[in-house]
Amino acid sequence: MHDELPPADRPPTLRVAPMPADTNAAGDIFGGWIMAQVDIAGSIVARRRALGRVVTVAVNAFHFRKPVFVSDLVSIYAEIVRIGTTSITVDVQVFSERGIFSAGHGTETVKVTEATLTYVAVDAQGRKRPVPPDEDRPH
């Protein structure tokens, strides 16, 4: 989870441009906004693997490495690292492409956040349910 460059073998799970309304008092993007985007990206891959609804049950680790700015393009990569009976653990890496919206300037991509979250598969009533075996997934 400590790679400094985005994974070259897959597209981001989520890509978003933060807006001025997403800033904190210092003018950087609010950490809570980044946490929400990380949870969304993690839940996308967990939901696909669970073939249905999942809920976040734990934020196992969350590290803010560098700030995110309004002028950044944020790319979030989520990857399943563990599947239990009802749970799915996802590693998430967040990269910011700096300067993409600035005319006449080059861009730089930096890792800004990394996290690990655990989701649980639930049924329509919100009760835990088993994660289907991999062979049950459509390919």
PyMOL commands that set and color helices and strands:
alter all, ss='L'
color gray80, all
select helices_A, chain A and resi 20-22+31-50+134-136
alter helices_A, ss='H'
color red, helices_A
select strands_A, chain A and resi 14-16+54-64+73-83+87-98+108-121
alter strands_A, ss='S'
color yellow, strands_A
deselect
rebuild
show_as cartoon
